[in-house]
Amino acid sequence: MEVAASAKTGGDWAERTYEAMAPVYDDFTAHHDYEGWLADLLTALELRGLKGRRLLDVGCGTGKSFMPMLPRGWEVTGCDISPAMLGLAREKAGEAVRLEVADMLELPRFGEFDLVWALDDAINYLLSPEELERALAGMRANLAPGGLLLFDVNELLAYRTFFAETVVVERGGRRLIWNGLARPDVAPGSICESRLEVVRESEDTEPGEAPEHTHRQRHFTEAEVLVALERAGLECLDVYGIYTDGILKQPLDHTIHTKAIYIARSTA
Ligand SMILES: C[S@@+](CC[C@H](N)C(=O)[O-])C[C@H]1O[C@@H](n2cnc3c(N)ncnc32)[C@H](O)[C@@H]1O
């Protein structure tokens, strides 16, 4: 197992991971239906009185989690710890979006936003409840009065399945091999790893430009998330569960849902 001696925080690990993964990220996640997912998230947010059109997308990656917001008239700021991921986001969005390199553990105040979100496990790259609280406090500081925060976290089931399995995605002349290293009975609150290997499918295709790298994520229990929200000055409004179909369900059921979605607002 690769141990990055200089990696002190979840941010350090995530930067290393996504600088390596960036060239294959969109291929690996090509089956994710962001249009449908985001439409459902917006419906849930509207039930909580979402107003305005200013979005801060924390851990925006290559832009998949904000691109569907542009035709809806949203003014978007995206930030991520990986310059390589942001470079790909810039190619998609052009100058229509403000993009900043930032660690969510040291999130600057970019402005006032009606909606701050962090999607598709970005939060799970934080490696302790203390890091979670710090990141949430930074997100809260970017909320406009009445603004809403939404994020998802992987449920234990995701670590006991996806992070414990080998998954192969073949796309663009490359085979992307996800080698989950977790045990199928991994305990709540564990840190789990998976290695992603990129293999050329034939000698005719270009060499894969993404080196093998490790994803390191922490599972956060619902209780840990609720405590971190409270300590960060946020009130939890809703908790949903989703399975791989992306449809939001209540109540969250740890035995069948692979992700939890939290919606919160500032208590101040
Ligand atoms: C699974 S990707 C999700 C990207 C995008 N939100 C999406 O839905 O496609 C997780 C992203 O979170 C970013 N990330 C992880 N930890 C971070 C941190 N501490 N600060 C900022 N970005 C971080 C990674 O660089 C990566 O781009």
PDBQT file of the ligand as one rigid body, heavy atoms in Angstrom, charges set to zero:
ROOT
HETATM    1  C1  LIG A 301     -15.277  12.357  -6.545  1.00  0.00    +0.000 C 
HETATM    2  S1  LIG A 301     -14.685  13.924  -7.006  1.00  0.00    +0.000 S 
HETATM    3  C2  LIG A 301     -16.216  14.851  -7.233  1.00  0.00    +0.000 C 
HETATM    4  C3  LIG A 301     -16.015  16.003  -8.184  1.00  0.00    +0.000 C 
HETATM    5  C4  LIG A 301     -17.305  16.718  -8.555  1.00  0.00    +0.000 C 
HETATM    6  N1  LIG A 301     -17.944  17.316  -7.408  1.00  0.00    +0.000 N 
HETATM    7  C5  LIG A 301     -18.256  15.749  -9.228  1.00  0.00    +0.000 C 
HETATM    8  O1  LIG A 301     -19.361  15.546  -8.711  1.00  0.00    +0.000 OA
HETATM    9  O2  LIG A 301     -17.892  15.215 -10.288  1.00  0.00    +0.000 OA
HETATM   10  C6  LIG A 301     -14.102  14.599  -5.461  1.00  0.00    +0.000 C 
HETATM   11  C7  LIG A 301     -13.451  15.958  -5.655  1.00  0.00    +0.000 C 
HETATM   12  O3  LIG A 301     -13.220  16.528  -4.373  1.00  0.00    +0.000 OA
HETATM   13  C8  LIG A 301     -11.972  17.190  -4.414  1.00  0.00    +0.000 C 
HETATM   14  N2  LIG A 301     -11.465  17.303  -3.040  1.00  0.00    +0.000 N 
HETATM   15  C9  LIG A 301     -11.233  16.305  -2.160  1.00  0.00    +0.000 A 
HETATM   16  N3  LIG A 301     -10.744  16.801  -1.015  1.00  0.00    +0.000 NA
HETATM   17  C10 LIG A 301     -10.678  18.135  -1.163  1.00  0.00    +0.000 A 
HETATM   18  C11 LIG A 301     -10.274  19.203  -0.325  1.00  0.00    +0.000 A 
HETATM   19  N4  LIG A 301      -9.762  19.001   0.905  1.00  0.00    +0.000 N 
HETATM   20  N5  LIG A 301     -10.399  20.459  -0.787  1.00  0.00    +0.000 NA
HETATM   21  C12 LIG A 301     -10.880  20.703  -2.026  1.00  0.00    +0.000 A 
HETATM   22  N6  LIG A 301     -11.242  19.737  -2.891  1.00  0.00    +0.000 NA
HETATM   23  C13 LIG A 301     -11.166  18.466  -2.459  1.00  0.00    +0.000 A 
HETATM   24  C14 LIG A 301     -11.111  16.301  -5.296  1.00  0.00    +0.000 C 
HETATM   25  O4  LIG A 301      -9.958  16.975  -5.785  1.00  0.00    +0.000 OA
HETATM   26  C15 LIG A 301     -12.108  15.892  -6.370  1.00  0.00    +0.000 C 
HETATM   27  O5  LIG A 301     -12.092  16.765  -7.464  1.00  0.00    +0.000 OA
ENDROOT
TORSDOF 0
